[in-house]
Amino acid sequence: MSNQLNTLANELSDEVGASLETLESRLRKVERELDLECLNLRDLVNSKDPEINRQLDALGTSISDLHESLSEVRGHLRTAAADGRQIAEATTELEESAPANSQKSNGVELSPEEIGRIRHDEEVTLSGIFRALFMADEPAQRANKKS
């Protein structure tokens, strides 16, 4: 089970890494093309018309917004990759510490029947379970049961 979790975490990390590389390469290409188009438009439409200049400025702002949005996506992908690595590391640590913890029983071994007697003052019955469930939300009845 933990090997599957570790494998899954590694695959997740690899997929996120590949997605991040693809995103960054395409992001650079799109940004470069959009910046060049914006500059070309400014050179072609060298106008004193405030409406055209406002639209060109809006295009530049849209390009900047796109860049910021894609940068946020890149950040989320990096976080996901880091989370995948942390899951893999935590799984490995749990696998390594599990055998050590299971051997620390201090020589005390109890059967399920003995555990049942230790945990309950009275025999567990179906009616006792229903009574406990019905009384669970009634503080006054719980107080009466204790006394």
JOCORFEN-V440101 format. One record per residue. N is the residue number from 1. PSI is psi in degrees with one decimal (none if undefined). Layout:
n;psi
N;PSI
N;PSI
This chain:
n;psi
1;-48.3
2;-30.4
3;-38.7
4;-41.6
5;-41.7
6;-43.8
7;-43.4
8;-41.9
9;-40.4
10;-40.7
11;-40.8
12;-45.0
13;-41.8
14;-43.9
15;-42.0
16;-39.6
17;-43.6
18;-40.3
19;-40.1
20;-43.2
21;-44.2
22;-46.1
23;-45.4
24;-41.0
25;-42.8
26;-34.6
27;-46.4
28;-42.6
29;-48.1
30;-43.8
31;-44.3
32;-46.5
33;-43.0
34;-40.4
35;-42.7
36;-42.3
37;-40.0
38;-43.7
39;-41.6
40;-43.0
41;-40.3
42;-39.1
43;-40.0
44;-38.9
45;64.4
46;83.4
47;153.9
48;0.2
49;119.7
50;-30.1
51;-44.0
52;-43.4
53;-37.5
54;-41.4
55;-37.7
56;-38.4
57;-39.5
58;-38.3
59;-43.9
60;-39.8
61;-40.9
62;-39.7
63;-41.6
64;-41.4
65;-41.0
66;-43.2
67;-44.9
68;-42.7
69;-45.6
70;-30.1
71;-37.7
72;-42.5
73;-42.6
74;-42.7
75;-41.6
76;-39.1
77;-39.5
78;-40.2
79;-42.8
80;-40.2
81;-42.3
82;-39.9
83;-40.2
84;-41.7
85;-39.8
86;-39.0
87;-43.7
88;-42.8
89;-42.9
90;-38.8
91;-42.8
92;-42.7
93;-41.1
94;-39.9
95;-40.0
96;-33.9
97;-18.2
98;-47.7
99;-35.8
100;-40.7
101;-35.4
102;-23.3
103;-8.2
104;51.3
105;-4.0
106;25.0
107;3.0
108;114.7
109;125.8
110;145.5
111;162.8
112;-34.9
113;-42.2
114;-39.5
115;-40.9
116;-39.8
117;-35.2
118;-40.3
119;-21.5
120;135.9
121;-29.3
122;165.9
123;139.3
124;121.8
125;166.9
126;-41.0
127;-35.5
128;-37.8
129;-45.9
130;-41.4
131;-43.0
132;-39.9
133;-42.5
134;-30.0
135;-5.1
136;-32.7
137;10.7
138;97.3
139;-37.3
140;-40.2
141;-34.9
142;-38.4
143;-40.9
144;-37.5
145;-37.4
146;-34.8
147;none
